[in-house]
Amino acid sequence: MKLNCFTYKKETFTCKYCNWTGKGDELSFGKFSEKFSLVDENCPKCFELIYSWIAPTREEIKEWKVNNNNKPTDWDNLI
């Protein structure tokens, strides 16, 4: 599975700073750049950066849904 804004919540991450391990949906939101639509996800234990992702475009949302049997996403309200 390709790790991206649609899939990261189900993946397992380990923090290289404090060794916390858990699923992507347990990460804490960090910084958000409106200019680049970039979101940082931080460790919920020590708050160090673990993963960053870029918000999808409408076209990427539509393509994801077509390729994934119209599976619901957190982005459905944008299309």
C-alpha positions as CSV (number, residue, x, y, z in Angstrom):
1,M,0.0,0.0,0.0
2,K,1.2,3.5,-0.9
3,L,1.5,5.7,2.2
4,N,-0.4,9.0,1.6
5,C,-3.2,11.2,3.0
6,F,-5.7,8.5,2.3
7,T,-3.8,5.5,3.9
8,Y,-1.6,6.8,6.7
9,K,-4.2,6.4,9.5
10,K,-4.2,2.5,9.2
11,E,-0.4,2.2,9.1
12,T,1.9,1.6,12.1
13,F,4.4,4.2,13.0
14,T,7.3,4.2,15.5
15,C,8.8,7.4,16.9
16,K,12.5,7.5,16.6
17,Y,12.8,9.8,19.6
18,C,10.8,8.0,22.3
19,N,9.9,4.6,20.7
20,W,6.2,5.1,20.8
21,T,4.4,2.8,18.4
22,G,0.9,3.1,17.1
23,K,-1.4,3.6,14.2
24,G,-1.5,6.8,12.1
25,D,-4.9,7.8,13.4
26,E,-3.3,8.1,16.9
27,L,-0.8,10.8,15.7
28,S,-1.2,14.4,16.8
29,F,-1.7,17.2,14.3
30,G,1.4,19.4,14.2
31,K,2.0,22.4,12.0
32,F,-0.2,23.1,8.9
33,S,1.0,25.1,6.0
34,E,-1.9,26.7,4.1
35,K,0.5,27.9,1.4
36,F,1.6,24.3,0.6
37,S,-1.4,22.3,2.1
38,L,1.2,20.4,4.1
39,V,0.2,18.7,7.4
40,D,2.7,17.5,10.0
41,E,1.7,14.5,12.2
42,N,3.5,14.4,15.5
43,C,4.1,11.6,18.1
44,P,1.3,11.8,20.7
45,K,3.8,11.0,23.4
46,C,6.8,13.4,22.8
47,F,5.3,15.5,20.0
48,E,8.2,15.1,17.6
49,L,7.5,15.0,13.9
50,I,6.8,11.5,12.6
51,Y,5.1,12.0,9.2
52,S,4.0,14.8,6.9
53,W,1.4,14.6,4.1
54,I,0.0,17.0,1.4
55,A,-3.7,17.5,1.2
56,P,-5.2,16.0,-2.0
57,T,-6.6,18.0,-4.9
58,R,-10.2,17.4,-6.0
59,E,-8.9,15.4,-8.9
60,E,-6.8,13.2,-6.6
61,I,-9.8,12.5,-4.4
62,K,-12.0,11.6,-7.4
63,E,-9.2,9.3,-8.7
64,W,-8.7,7.6,-5.3
65,K,-12.5,6.9,-5.1
66,V,-12.6,5.5,-8.6
67,N,-9.6,3.2,-7.9
68,N,-10.9,2.1,-4.5
69,N,-14.5,1.1,-5.1
70,N,-15.8,4.5,-4.0
71,K,-14.5,3.9,-0.5
72,P,-15.3,6.9,1.8
73,T,-12.5,9.3,2.6
74,D,-12.0,12.2,5.0
75,W,-12.1,14.4,1.9
76,D,-15.5,13.5,0.4
77,N,-16.9,16.9,1.3
78,L,-14.5,18.6,-1.1
79,I,-15.7,16.9,-4.3
